[in-house]
Amino acid sequence: MEGIYHCPANYVPLSPISFLERAAAVYGDKVSIVYGRSVRFSWKDTLGRCVKVASALVQLKICPGDIVSLALRTLLVMFLIHRGLDHEIANSHY
């Protein structure tokens, strides 16, 4: 859009993690994931689950640059683990 300049008030670049954090803060109780007929997560739930995955990876001593291979049965689990990997890398202090 012409005439609009990017500044902190109207533009913030988002990474996958900053997007999740912002979505949880702004849309916390709104539905983020629907999987099948019975699974529904809010944005807060989604962020919380991704942080748990990241914490588990840290406890397993998996570091940025390590290769992680997954054989998963559902897209839901793949999404949560992928975002958890992003979170672990974004918050690593290595």
FIVO-273513 format. One line per field, with one value per residue: x, y, z of N, C-alpha, C in turn. Coordinates in nm, 4 decimals. Layout:
<pts>
n.px	[X	...] $
n.py	[Y	...] $
n.pz	[Z	...] $
ca.px	[X	...] $
ca.py	[Y	...] $
ca.pz	[Z	...] $
c.px	[X	...] $
c.py	[Y	...] $
c.pz	[Z	...] $
</pts>
This chain:
<pts>
n.px	[0.0834	0.0649	0.2116	0.2007	0.4072	0.6306	0.6366	0.6893	0.4294	0.2527	0.3521	0.4999	0.7416	0.6899	0.8040	0.7718	0.7495	0.7141	0.4750	0.3037	0.3196	0.2140	-0.0425	-0.1466	-0.1518	-0.3234	-0.5488	-0.6126	-0.8236	-0.9570	-1.0284	-0.7621	-0.6764	-0.8440	-0.9081	-1.0293	-1.3398	-1.3469	-1.1228	-1.0068	-0.8134	-0.7223	-0.5549	-0.3901	-0.3666	-0.2333	0.0143	0.1072	0.1348	0.3310	0.5452	0.5846	0.6742	0.9137	1.0477	1.0761	1.2527	1.4806	1.5367	1.6101	1.8502	1.8759	2.0023	2.0236	2.0891	2.1187	2.0033	1.6741	1.4524	1.1342	0.8629	0.5470	0.2021	-0.0121	-0.1172	-0.1608	0.0099	0.2526	0.2490	0.2552	0.5011	0.6799	0.6506	0.7332	1.0022	1.0880	1.0468	1.2244	1.4697	1.4582	1.4689	1.7023	2.0145	2.2710] $
n.py	[-0.1165	0.2079	0.4995	0.4231	0.3780	0.1468	0.0924	0.0411	0.0648	-0.0196	-0.2375	-0.5464	-0.7797	-1.1311	-1.4342	-1.7952	-1.8597	-1.6114	-1.5479	-1.7488	-1.6836	-1.4237	-1.4727	-1.6324	-1.4432	-1.2438	-1.3765	-1.5716	-1.7605	-1.8330	-2.0649	-2.2510	-2.4848	-2.7432	-3.0764	-3.3503	-3.4659	-3.4219	-3.2936	-2.9890	-2.7051	-2.4148	-2.0995	-2.0463	-2.3055	-2.4325	-2.2932	-2.3585	-2.6405	-2.6590	-2.5372	-2.7258	-2.9420	-2.8298	-2.8046	-3.0745	-3.1525	-3.0075	-3.1289	-3.3763	-3.3141	-3.2180	-3.0106	-2.6916	-2.7429	-3.0151	-3.3214	-3.4139	-3.6707	-3.7787	-4.0068	-3.9925	-4.0317	-3.8585	-3.5391	-3.3413	-3.3958	-3.3689	-3.0940	-2.9764	-3.0724	-2.9698	-2.6900	-2.6871	-2.7564	-2.5272	-2.3406	-2.4282	-2.3874	-2.1109	-2.0162	-2.1087	-2.1187	-2.1710] $
n.pz	[0.0000	-0.0930	0.0505	0.3127	0.5800	0.7226	1.0643	1.4197	1.5231	1.3253	1.1933	1.2345	1.1883	1.1671	1.3025	1.2915	1.5660	1.7010	1.5838	1.6898	1.9642	1.9620	1.8564	2.0633	2.2667	2.1651	2.0577	2.2426	2.3561	2.1292	1.8637	1.7345	1.6132	1.4516	1.4550	1.3162	1.4548	1.7261	1.8364	1.9417	1.9694	2.1485	2.0816	2.3006	2.4088	2.1960	2.1849	2.4427	2.4244	2.2249	2.3559	2.5565	2.4023	2.3101	2.5549	2.6232	2.4213	2.4931	2.7388	2.6427	2.5452	2.2859	2.0442	1.8661	1.5246	1.5454	1.4002	1.3594	1.3277	1.2290	1.2492	1.1993	1.2825	1.2575	1.1264	1.3125	1.5325	1.3982	1.3344	1.5950	1.6949	1.5055	1.5424	1.8064	1.7772	1.6417	1.8466	2.0447	1.9171	1.8747	2.1336	2.2387	2.4125	2.3228] $
ca.px	[0.0000	0.1450	0.1909	0.2063	0.5441	0.6393	0.6896	0.6432	0.2858	0.1680	0.4185	0.5938	0.7682	0.6628	0.8612	0.6702	0.7330	0.6519	0.3353	0.2315	0.3122	0.1201	-0.1769	-0.1901	-0.1796	-0.4346	-0.6654	-0.5942	-0.9264	-1.0142	-0.9849	-0.6468	-0.6649	-0.9542	-0.8594	-1.1370	-1.4641	-1.3416	-1.0032	-1.0039	-0.7183	-0.7180	-0.4190	-0.3134	-0.3359	-0.1339	0.1430	0.1478	0.1798	0.4577	0.6474	0.6128	0.7593	1.0467	1.1076	1.1164	1.3725	1.5923	1.5683	1.6775	1.9777	1.8755	2.0492	2.0142	2.1843	2.0990	1.9051	1.5616	1.3717	1.0056	0.7673	0.4264	0.0779	-0.1114	-0.0697	-0.1667	0.1347	0.3601	0.2435	0.2998	0.6453	0.7513	0.6520	0.8162	1.1414	1.1128	1.0521	1.3483	1.5797	1.4469	1.4961	1.8227	2.1244	2.3936] $
ca.py	[0.0000	0.3287	0.6031	0.3702	0.3436	0.0474	0.1351	-0.0528	0.0779	-0.0816	-0.3481	-0.6268	-0.9048	-1.2458	-1.5661	-1.8919	-1.8536	-1.4849	-1.5575	-1.8275	-1.6062	-1.3129	-1.5293	-1.6735	-1.3226	-1.1670	-1.4610	-1.6814	-1.8643	-1.8645	-2.1948	-2.2457	-2.6125	-2.8392	-3.2011	-3.4476	-3.4158	-3.3990	-3.2217	-2.8440	-2.6360	-2.2689	-2.0513	-2.0679	-2.4485	-2.4636	-2.2426	-2.4395	-2.7723	-2.6411	-2.5101	-2.8549	-3.0176	-2.7673	-2.8411	-3.2157	-3.1583	-2.9579	-3.2340	-3.4829	-3.2550	-3.1911	-2.8724	-2.6398	-2.8065	-3.1598	-3.3731	-3.4796	-3.7418	-3.8175	-4.0890	-3.9566	-4.0841	-3.7544	-3.4043	-3.2629	-3.4171	-3.3102	-2.9488	-2.9415	-3.0980	-2.8742	-2.5611	-2.7070	-2.7461	-2.3848	-2.2715	-2.4672	-2.3211	-1.9668	-1.9834	-2.1772	-2.0333	-2.2466] $
ca.pz	[0.0000	-0.1045	0.1494	0.4496	0.6163	0.8284	1.1929	1.5228	1.5492	1.2236	1.1244	1.3123	1.1173	1.2526	1.2794	1.3369	1.7110	1.7411	1.5414	1.7903	2.0881	1.9408	1.8426	2.1972	2.3452	2.1084	2.0315	2.3367	2.3681	1.9975	1.8116	1.6441	1.5423	1.4558	1.3971	1.3314	1.5142	1.8704	1.8829	1.9196	2.0561	2.1412	2.0565	2.4244	2.4145	2.0936	2.2322	2.5578	2.3789	2.1539	2.4576	2.6208	2.3094	2.3145	2.6830	2.6137	2.3370	2.5748	2.8360	2.5680	2.5029	2.1422	2.0279	1.7297	1.4343	1.5506	1.3056	1.4258	1.2298	1.2874	1.1755	1.2728	1.2304	1.2316	1.0964	1.4350	1.6059	1.3182	1.3527	1.7303	1.7082	1.4202	1.6138	1.9255	1.7326	1.6172	1.9755	2.1118	1.8490	1.8965	2.2731	2.2851	2.4589	2.2938] $
c.px	[0.0881	0.1114	0.1933	0.3489	0.5425	0.7032	0.6356	0.4924	0.1996	0.2318	0.5167	0.6182	0.7506	0.7409	0.7528	0.6454	0.6691	0.5054	0.2534	0.2131	0.2119	-0.0230	-0.2318	-0.2266	-0.3058	-0.5625	-0.6701	-0.6966	-0.9962	-0.9549	-0.8704	-0.6376	-0.7930	-0.9029	-0.9655	-1.2586	-1.4490	-1.2223	-1.0114	-0.9061	-0.7374	-0.5744	-0.3332	-0.2730	-0.2234	0.0049	0.1935	0.2005	0.3137	0.5717	0.6830	0.7019	0.9013	1.1184	1.1556	1.2426	1.4957	1.6341	1.6385	1.8135	1.9892	1.9026	2.0239	2.1252	2.1756	1.9931	1.7995	1.4755	1.2447	0.9287	0.6365	0.3018	-0.0209	-0.0464	-0.0690	-0.0369	0.2515	0.3638	0.3002	0.4497	0.7250	0.7608	0.7349	0.9640	1.1778	1.1323	1.1832	1.4674	1.5779	1.4874	1.6208	1.9313	2.2576	2.4928] $
c.py	[0.1231	0.4279	0.5540	0.3244	0.2443	0.1102	0.0393	-0.0467	0.0038	-0.2019	-0.4169	-0.7550	-1.0225	-1.3679	-1.6669	-1.8831	-1.7227	-1.4812	-1.6334	-1.7492	-1.4916	-1.3644	-1.5730	-1.5528	-1.2511	-1.2504	-1.5820	-1.7926	-1.8978	-1.9962	-2.1760	-2.3712	-2.6919	-2.9629	-3.3078	-3.3830	-3.3738	-3.3174	-3.0755	-2.7850	-2.4864	-2.2281	-2.0676	-2.2134	-2.4845	-2.4163	-2.3272	-2.5754	-2.7622	-2.6133	-2.6397	-2.9415	-2.9616	-2.8041	-2.9863	-3.2300	-3.1110	-3.0644	-3.3520	-3.4384	-3.2423	-3.0420	-2.8240	-2.7007	-2.9585	-3.2004	-3.4492	-3.5418	-3.7917	-3.9086	-4.0750	-4.0052	-3.9738	-3.6200	-3.3173	-3.2753	-3.3557	-3.1585	-2.9103	-2.9631	-2.9993	-2.7383	-2.5710	-2.6994	-2.6006	-2.3109	-2.3022	-2.3963	-2.1701	-1.9263	-2.0517	-2.0760	-2.1044	-2.1594] $
c.pz	[0.0000	0.0062	0.2929	0.4759	0.7313	0.9518	1.2984	1.5503	1.4474	1.1541	1.2171	1.2341	1.2146	1.2073	1.3180	1.4880	1.7542	1.6957	1.6449	1.9197	2.0756	1.9298	1.9784	2.2828	2.2965	2.0979	2.1246	2.3372	2.2368	1.9470	1.7129	1.5582	1.5621	1.3856	1.4223	1.3946	1.6591	1.9201	1.8416	2.0193	2.0391	2.1100	2.1814	2.4380	2.3176	2.1364	2.3481	2.5176	2.3054	2.2512	2.5305	2.5327	2.3130	2.4431	2.6814	2.5289	2.4131	2.6750	2.7703	2.5138	2.3507	2.1252	1.8854	1.6434	1.4372	1.4490	1.3839	1.3171	1.2978	1.1930	1.2520	1.2024	1.1925	1.2005	1.2205	1.5133	1.5300	1.3370	1.4891	1.7474	1.6243	1.4883	1.7412	1.8922	1.7081	1.7489	2.0478	2.0496	1.8775	2.0377	2.3271	2.3233	2.4368	2.2220] $
</pts>
